[in-house]
Amino acid sequence: MAKTPPHAVGSPDRLKVGSEDGGEDGPWPNAALLLIGHGSSRNPSSALPTLLHSETLRNRAIFGAVHAGFLKQPPFATEVIDTIASPDIYIVPNMICKGHVTTGIIPKKLGLYGPLTVRHGPTGPRRLHLCPPVGADSHVISATGETIRAIVAKHHLVAKDTCIIMVGHGSGKSRQSYDQTQAAVAVLTNFVIPAHIRAAFLEEPPFIRNWRAITPAPNLIVVPFLMAGGQHGALDIPQCLELPPDDDALKDLEKGTRSVAGPYANEGRRIWYLRPIGLEPIIADVVIQRVRDAISMGGDR
């Protein structure tokens, strides 16, 4: 992919951001959206949330075109972007947090130089706008909170006997996943009963596999703080919780056709397992807001 040096700040091309379509609020019929997911070469189902949200946005007809691309599986974002002819392309990483992938890997793979990269071709300039990632938006956490409240109401759970565990990936190399998960836990306290809310992780302590030591509560509501189910959401976390591996309800979670599975009985306790937050339908609205933010900032973030 040929790289063209970025346009100078303040150039005429740069000042056209958002001016050819519907301004900050849209619609943007002359612009394209590229939603980028991480994907997985081992578990193709990791692509599902990005594909679902792309389809939702495509049906809304807010953008002239909506595309999905991935880093680890086809269709690869590096190939998809070369097929887009729109003069403005808004690139939104469907990632849980801002980090090395969103600030390093994606710009490098796509040949981006910052929030705005301009490339010149036979049909004129193409403006590539790198937007902030979807992230743990408070609206997404609020939607998860609604699911939790529904569980509490249906099963008449009380705060002192209930623990909500939000499970992040975690890493021994970076604090980003840990900090983002803890921040999401803090936000979740605004939307649910005043139960115990804890963070746990797959790859750093406190480990979700030690859930019995995390809380003595007889009722556990477990939330995968992940953008996609994939290996971690569909297999690793349920295995740590000792949930039945062939349960149809768990399979439906991975497909996005249900929001919660359970309760499952385990040594006198009950466990409810939610879909990953990345499958919340409201994420489509968050993607649109990320584009609005990029336009309102004129490409500088």
Phi and psi in degrees as a GROMACS rama.xvg file:
@    title "Ramachandran Plot"
@    xaxis  label "Phi"
@    yaxis  label "Psi"
@TYPE xy
-70.7583  140.609  ALA-2
-107.543  130.449  LYS-3
-108.861  130.966  THR-4
-54.6555  145.909  PRO-5
-65.332  151.134  PRO-6
-71.0119  154.837  HIS-7
-68.0809  144.381  ALA-8
-61.0774  131.999  VAL-9
91.0068  3.61402  GLY-10
-71.0861  158.861  SER-11
-56.4123  -40.6696  PRO-12
-58.2694  -39.8289  ASP-13
-69.5965  -33.6301  ARG-14
-74.5895  -8.45558  LEU-15
-83.0834  -0.985441  LYS-16
-55.972  118.072  VAL-17
79.346  -5.73976  GLY-18
-84.6504  -19.7387  SER-19
-87.2453  -13.071  GLU-20
-118.162  -132.504  ASP-21
-94.1538  27.607  GLY-22
65.0584  -150.518  GLY-23
-69.1329  -29.3964  GLU-24
-90.5215  -13.5743  ASP-25
78.6583  179.325  GLY-26
-72.4089  169.219  PRO-27
-125.722  74.0219  TRP-28
-67.4678  -18.2051  PRO-29
-97.0939  3.44082  ASN-30
-114.228  157.022  ALA-31
-118.662  149.996  ALA-32
-110.186  133.531  LEU-33
-119.283  108.389  LEU-34
-94.3028  120.865  LEU-35
-107.256  121.854  ILE-36
-105.427  163.315  GLY-37
-71.3587  -49.0617  HIS-38
72.4814  176.624  GLY-39
-155.37  134.331  SER-40
-75.842  -17.899  SER-41
-98.7934  -27.1076  ARG-42
-135.602  87.9795  ASN-43
-58.5758  -20.5432  PRO-44
-65.1123  -13.8344  SER-45
-61.1794  -20.2315  SER-46
-77.904  -15.9547  ALA-47
-54.6267  -51.0471  LEU-48
-57.6958  -44.2717  PRO-49
-62.9832  -40.5267  THR-50
-66.8604  -40.444  LEU-51
-64.9143  -45.9943  LEU-52
-66.8376  -35.7639  HIS-53
-62.8345  -42.2021  SER-54
-65.0282  -41.3842  GLU-55
-58.9844  -46.3273  THR-56
-68.5044  -35.1228  LEU-57
-63.8316  -40.9439  ARG-58
-68.8716  -24.4568  ASN-59
-77.3098  -16.9787  ARG-60
57.2367  38.9378  ALA-61
-84.2565  -35.6422  ILE-62
-104.198  156.621  PHE-63
-63.4757  -32.0098  GLY-64
-154.368  148.158  ALA-65
-128.749  128.225  VAL-66
-127.251  152.524  HIS-67
-119.207  138.779  ALA-68
-144.855  159.637  GLY-69
-133.656  161.636  PHE-70
-88.7382  -31.9907  LEU-71
-115.719  -0.994289  LYS-72
-155.11  158.839  GLN-73
-73.1825  152.2  PRO-74
-74.1912  129.089  PRO-75
-74.3926  137.771  PHE-76
-58.4619  -34.4921  ALA-77
-64.3053  -28.9631  THR-78
-88.5491  -37.5255  GLU-79
-62.2454  -43.5448  VAL-80
-62.3111  -29.7747  ILE-81
-74.3118  -12.4008  ASP-82
-94.0306  -5.5477  THR-83
-91.036  123.894  ILE-84
-99.9393  -4.59483  ALA-85
-61.9495  146.26  SER-86
-68.4162  -26.9871  PRO-87
-123.171  127.288  ASP-88
-122.927  119.068  ILE-89
-98.4041  120.415  TYR-90
-106.53  114.718  ILE-91
-117.932  114.358  VAL-92
-71.6883  123.476  PRO-93
-86.523  69.4923  ASN-94
-122.864  156.437  MET-95
-74.0868  -27.2617  ILE-96
-156.836  162.183  CYS-97
-77.6788  128.408  LYS-98
-168.804  -155.372  GLY-99
-59.8853  -36.5979  HIS-100
-66.2233  -45.4874  VAL-101
-79.599  -29.2306  THR-102
-101.02  -14.6841  THR-103
-120.741  -59.8353  GLY-104
-67.1555  -49.5859  ILE-105
-62.6536  -49.8716  ILE-106
-57.8923  -39.4193  PRO-107
-66.1323  -45.6486  LYS-108
-66.8099  -34.7601  LYS-109
-94.6562  -1.75476  LEU-110
69.8999  39.1458  GLY-111
-97.7166  148.021  LEU-112
-110.616  0.321101  TYR-113
159.075  -159.468  GLY-114
-58.3905  -30.1405  PRO-115
-134.299  127.789  LEU-116
-126.912  130.033  THR-117
-110.733  128.051  VAL-118
-117.628  140.446  ARG-119
-105.18  131.336  HIS-120
-136.263  -172.821  GLY-121
-63.9429  -24.1356  PRO-122
-99.7174  7.7387  THR-123
110.978  -173.174  GLY-124
-73.1235  145.101  PRO-125
-115.62  126.589  ARG-126
-102.827  117.955  ARG-127
-102.763  113.728  LEU-128
-103.949  113.942  HIS-129
-88.9171  111.822  LEU-130
-91.0916  163.337  CYS-131
-63.2034  155.497  PRO-132
-68.4165  161.007  PRO-133
-55.5447  -49.7158  VAL-134
65.9501  -170.51  GLY-135
-92.0197  66.251  ALA-136
-61.1775  143.1  ASP-137
-61.743  -28.2992  SER-138
-67.2825  -34.2722  HIS-139
-69.4307  -43.238  VAL-140
-63.4423  -37.2478  ILE-141
-62.9651  -40.9274  SER-142
-63.0788  -39.6968  ALA-143
-63.8725  -38.5404  THR-144
-60.7779  -36.0062  GLY-145
-63.7468  -39.7609  GLU-146
-63.7644  -41.6372  THR-147
-64.541  -42.9653  ILE-148
-62.1999  -36.1884  ARG-149
-65.1513  -39.9834  ALA-150
-62.6493  -46.434  ILE-151
-59.5504  -44.7683  VAL-152
-68.3132  -43.9011  ALA-153
-64.2015  -38.3873  LYS-154
-105.035  8.44294  HIS-155
54.0968  46.41  HIS-156
-78.3755  147.97  LEU-157
-114.625  152.574  VAL-158
-58.6508  -43.8787  ALA-159
-67.1178  -18.8561  LYS-160
-108.071  13.0823  ASP-161
-128.862  135.637  THR-162
-129.326  131.593  CYS-163
-103.022  124.738  ILE-164
-115.142  118.824  ILE-165
-98.1852  122.383  MET-166
-104.698  113.679  VAL-167
-99.7101  171.682  GLY-168
-71.2677  -52.6975  HIS-169
74.1677  162.335  GLY-170
-163.755  143.859  SER-171
-81.8065  -6.65552  GLY-172
-103.701  -23.5963  LYS-173
-142.245  149.103  SER-174
-94.0364  -0.101734  ARG-175
-61.8163  -47.6505  GLN-176
-64.2035  -42.4266  SER-177
-60.6408  -50.3952  TYR-178
-63.7841  -40.4976  ASP-179
-66.9355  -38.853  GLN-180
-66.2149  -43.3077  THR-181
-64.0447  -37.3776  GLN-182
-65.1464  -39.0703  ALA-183
-65.8671  -36.9503  ALA-184
-60.6395  -42.591  VAL-185
-63.4256  -39.7486  ALA-186
-67.4923  -40.3225  VAL-187
-61.4746  -28.7153  LEU-188
-61.4157  -20.4854  THR-189
-80.5696  -12.5739  ASN-190
-117.968  -2.0128  PHE-191
-130.827  173.823  VAL-192
-58.7555  154.133  ILE-193
-72.7397  54.9816  PRO-194
-83.6394  174.054  ALA-195
-70.1574  129.424  HIS-196
-123.398  124.709  ILE-197
-127.013  155.175  ARG-198
-104.394  142.787  ALA-199
-140.908  165.612  ALA-200
-141.268  160.851  PHE-201
-83.5049  -36.061  LEU-202
-122.81  13.1259  GLU-203
-156.888  158.579  GLU-204
-73.3857  152.908  PRO-205
-72.2676  128.634  PRO-206
-78.2076  140.143  PHE-207
-65.0533  -25.9729  ILE-208
-64.694  -18.1086  ARG-209
-100.133  35.7573  ASN-210
-59.5966  -29.4722  TRP-211
-64.1574  -33.0866  ARG-212
-82.7741  -19.1083  ALA-213
-71.9242  -35.8322  ILE-214
-154.026  144.479  THR-215
-92.1534  1.78724  PRO-216
-58.9501  139.343  ALA-217
-75.2342  -16.6898  PRO-218
-119.408  122.215  ASN-219
-119.704  131.292  LEU-220
-116.404  115.079  ILE-221
-108.319  127.149  VAL-222
-117.107  114.152  VAL-223
-72.1012  114.237  PRO-224
-85.3625  69.2556  PHE-225
-137.638  150.301  LEU-226
-78.6563  -22.5885  MET-227
-143.905  158.102  ALA-228
-70.8137  -72.2231  GLY-229
54.8619  -153.479  GLY-230
-59.4604  -45.1617  GLN-231
-71.1646  -49.5236  HIS-232
-74.7695  -36.3864  GLY-233
-88.1776  -26.3705  ALA-234
-122.619  -54.7276  LEU-235
-64.467  -51.417  ASP-236
-66.6388  -47.7606  ILE-237
-56.7623  -36.1228  PRO-238
-65.9862  -40.6334  GLN-239
-62.419  -34.2383  CYS-240
-86.0512  -3.39482  LEU-241
62.0653  40.2214  GLU-242
-83.1441  153.974  LEU-243
-64.1111  119.226  PRO-244
-64.8601  -26.2302  PRO-245
-101.221  15.0109  ASP-246
-68.0018  129.407  ASP-247
-63.6815  -33.5842  ASP-248
-63.7561  -38.6125  ALA-249
-66.0451  -37.6613  LEU-250
-65.4565  -35.7607  LYS-251
-67.3384  -33.5332  ASP-252
-59.5671  -45.4233  LEU-253
-63.332  -33.0498  GLU-254
-79.9817  -13.9261  LYS-255
82.8919  13.9387  GLY-256
-93.2597  -3.41776  THR-257
-146.729  160.041  ARG-258
-102.158  -19.4861  SER-259
-150.559  146.767  VAL-260
-123.215  147.304  ALA-261
115.368  -175.865  GLY-262
-81.0958  149.704  PRO-263
-109.06  134.989  TYR-264
-88.1615  133.754  ALA-265
-150.329  106.584  ASN-266
53.0728  45.377  GLU-267
83.74  1.59745  GLY-268
-111.562  162.223  ARG-269
-118.884  136.612  ARG-270
-124.445  127.199  ILE-271
-108.145  137.359  TRP-272
-122.182  122.75  TYR-273
-93.967  162.688  LEU-274
-69.4313  157.44  ARG-275
-58.7389  147.832  PRO-276
-62.8677  -23.1419  ILE-277
-67.7392  -9.78205  GLY-278
-96.2942  1.13642  LEU-279
-63.9396  126.45  GLU-280
-57.5261  -27.4062  PRO-281
-66.178  -12.0044  ILE-282
-60.2466  -30.2325  ILE-283
-58.578  -39.1466  ALA-284
-68.4685  -35.8178  ASP-285
-65.485  -38.4831  VAL-286
-59.4127  -45.136  VAL-287
-60.7189  -39.9089  ILE-288
-65.993  -34.1095  GLN-289
-64.1292  -37.0592  ARG-290
-67.7038  -43.6639  VAL-291
-58.5834  -42.0044  ARG-292
-60.7482  -42.3542  ASP-293
-63.6891  -41.8792  ALA-294
-67.8273  -42.4195  ILE-295
-65.6155  -27.9611  SER-296
-88.2836  -0.631052  MET-297
64.6258  23.5755  GLY-298
95.077  -13.2629  GLY-299
-99.396  120.36  ASP-300
